[in-house]
Amino acid sequence: MTTTVTPPTTGIGTSTEPSGPIAVTASPGVHEEIALRLARLDQRYTALRRALVETMAGAGRPLTVPEILRTNPTLTQSSAYRNITVLVDAGAARRINGTDDHGRFELAEELAGHHHHLVCGSCGTIADVRPSARLERALAQAARAAAAEDDFDVTEHRFDLVGVCARCR
């Protein structure tokens, strides 16, 4: 069964299979927000940058640049690296570090929706996981406890679980 959800604050449509990857389709509002973020840096939202955004949005997980290039063969390597950097600088995308030396990229959380990651310690693959309300309450409680011990104000959290994916098992 496939469900489609559009969080009201993000404009992202999410399509998930019960145990499959989280794939999103960037709405016009998301593209407008990215264009505004780029404009603040005196950058344009070019067709190439839009293609990178669509590729990241449709992947359902963070991608390395080589994976982005395989997914979208119209992109060139040098342009992909340059433009991913611009998208990261604008706050439209973010780099996710896994257990290997490869950076992976995804849309910024406020554009793609809040989620966490499952990281394979063997192959380095990173999968997105949408947390349940119960997990988020537990993480918020743990964050408050940790912050209270060090007089720290937590403004966000990231939670990655490292293990072994089904393919590597």
Order of alpha helices (4+ residues) and beta strands (2+ residues): beta-beta-beta-alpha-alpha-alpha-alpha-beta-beta-alpha-beta-beta-alpha-beta
